[in-house]
Amino acid sequence: MDTPTHKVDCFRNRVAIEIEWNNKDPFYDRDLNNFRLLFDLRAISVGVIITRCDELQEIFKN
C-alpha cells in the first residue's frame, strides 16, 4: 500500500512493525507519528516498535 509516510519495516494484516536496534529519541518520535498517521488513514490497526534495552547487553555479549 502506498502511503505518504516513512516506510514501515514489516507490515501484514494491518499490523505494522518497526525494528529499531540502536534507536534514538527522534526516531521514536518519527515512528510514533508515522503509526498515528497510518492509523488515522485506516491503513493499520496496530503499530509495534521492537527495540533492545541496555539491561540485555550482557546476554547478547555471551
N, C-alpha and C positions, 0 to 999 in steps of 0.2 A: 504494500500500500504506500503510495507516495504521500509524504507529509511535509509540511513546511518547518520541520524541526530537526534537531540533532538526530543522527541515525542511531537507532537502538541496537545494542549488541545481539540480542535474541528476542524473537517475537513468535508466539504461537497461541492460537485460540484466545486472542485478546489479552494475553499476558505478556508484558514487556519486561525484559531483564537487562540490567546494566551490570557488567563486571568491572569493578574498579579496584585494582590491586594496591596501587600506591596513590590513593586519591587525596586530593587537596580540597579545601573548602569551596573554591569557585566551581569545581566540577560537581560537587554535591548540589550546589545551587542550580547549575545548568541541568543536571539530570532530574531534579525535583520539578523544576519549571517545565521541562520537557514532558514529564509524565502528567503534570497538571493539564497542559495544553492538549495532549493526546487523549486524556480522559474527557476533557470538555468537548473535544471533537468526536467523541464516542468511538475512537479508534482502539482504545484499550479499556479493560475493566480493572486491571491490577498492574502496578509497577513495582518491581523488586530491584533493590541495589544490593549486590553481593560484594563484600569487601573483607579485608582482614583487620585484625586488631593487633596492637603491639604485644599483648599478653600471649599470643600464639607463636611469636617469633622463635622461641626456644624449640617448640615442637617441629617447626619447619627446618631448623638448623640440623636436627637429628635426621 
